[in-house]
Amino acid sequence: MSAEDHDYKRRMDNWRRWRISERRSLGGSPYPVYNLTPRPPRGENIMPLLVGEAEETDQAVQALPAQLRRAIEVWYLREGSINQKRKMLGCRRERMLELVEEARVKISRSLFLK
């Protein structure tokens, strides 16, 4: 996995957590770069929520064509197996994976080539 792939995955996981939290920091102020959440139970790590980065990622997702945006939202925000997600999108598994990859390329260009 390249450094860009790793950064994309980290950013999308951060975006997913932010969206699931209804676009706000989880119990903290939206102003700090790092949202300091309560300490996790022993042995469990929690990635700090980067609100500014999540908002920037959301702008890149919102700029996608509707079909690609829907694929990314289903892929990251919906629970279920790949088969259940492809049914939500109404397409074959291969087509869903193509849409997610096309969206990844466009999001990466938007975020990393500024």
Backbone hydrogen bonds, N-H to C=O, Kabsch-Sander energy under -0.5 kcal/mol:
donor,donor_aa,acceptor,acceptor_aa,energy
6,H,2,S,-2.4
7,D,3,A,-2.5
8,Y,4,E,-2.6
9,K,5,D,-2.5
10,R,6,H,-2.5
11,R,7,D,-2.7
12,M,8,Y,-2.8
13,D,9,K,-2.4
14,N,10,R,-2.2
15,W,11,R,-2.7
16,R,12,M,-2.7
17,R,13,D,-2.2
18,W,14,N,-2.2
19,R,15,W,-2.9
20,I,16,R,-2.7
21,S,17,R,-1.6
22,E,19,R,-1.7
23,R,18,W,-2.2
24,R,18,W,-0.7
27,G,25,S,-1.9
35,N,33,V,-0.5
35,N,49,L,-1.2
36,L,34,Y,-0.9
37,T,35,N,-1.1
44,E,41,P,-2.2
49,L,35,N,-0.6
50,L,48,P,-0.6
51,V,49,L,-1.0
54,A,50,L,-2.3
55,E,51,V,-2.5
56,E,52,G,-2.0
57,T,53,E,-2.6
58,D,54,A,-2.5
59,Q,55,E,-1.9
60,A,56,E,-1.6
61,V,57,T,-2.3
62,Q,58,D,-3.1
63,A,59,Q,-1.3
64,L,61,V,-1.5
68,L,65,P,-0.5
69,R,65,P,-2.6
70,R,66,A,-2.6
71,A,67,Q,-1.8
72,I,68,L,-2.3
73,E,69,R,-2.6
74,V,70,R,-2.6
75,W,71,A,-2.7
76,Y,72,I,-2.6
77,L,73,E,-2.4
78,R,73,E,-0.5
78,R,74,V,-1.3
85,K,81,S,-2.5
86,R,82,I,-2.5
87,K,83,N,-1.7
88,M,84,Q,-1.8
89,L,85,K,-1.6
90,G,86,R,-1.0
91,C,86,R,-2.1
96,M,92,R,-2.2
97,L,93,R,-2.3
98,E,94,E,-2.0
99,L,95,R,-2.4
100,V,96,M,-2.5
101,E,97,L,-2.1
102,E,98,E,-2.7
103,A,99,L,-2.5
104,R,100,V,-2.2
105,V,101,E,-2.3
106,K,102,E,-2.0
107,I,103,A,-2.9
108,S,104,R,-2.8
109,R,105,V,-2.4
110,S,106,K,-2.1
111,L,107,I,-2.6
112,F,108,S,-3.1
113,L,109,R,-1.3
